[in-house]
């Protein structure tokens, strides 16, 4: 389910969602804790960025850099001894950018209880060439109904990101024209 306008402008064949999907697993230890004794959010964010970066690099077949973390939600605390599984996939692609969706689940390392979702995140990556300049990426081809829904949701998030950026730039231009915020 690629965007028809996008498909006609790309000279790179599309790649299915499953081609770059990955899971990174890590046991949480005392070295990962915050002052409250649970796993530090920054530790989880690094694992999220690592998994998303691997997916973006696989999909784009080369280097890709984190452009933004659109959203990170922590749904419940992660504890020492939890086995964290960070599952990532490309949800949407533009010309040189990719949205990667990440789901974080935890299970006790020594217990057979079901795993629980503990976090979600959406990151935007830009594929870059050897000079650090943006380069074209293959379109993502959603395979399942869930992939198609994620693709559509990613388009909504992109629209909101662009509208927010435009509104902020417009506000700054207006304030500059009024002689305000001259020292920023």
Buried (B, 14 or more C-beta within 10 A) or exposed (E): EBBEEBEEEBEEEBBBBEBBBEBBEBEBEEEBBEEEEBBBBEBBBBBBBBBBBBBBBBBBBBBBEBBEBBEBEBEEBBBBBBBBBBBBBBBBBBBBBBBBBBBBBBBEEEEEEEEBBBBBBBBBBBBBEEEEEBBBBBBBBBBEEEBEEBBEBBBEBBEEBEEEEEEEEEEEEEEEEEEEEEEE
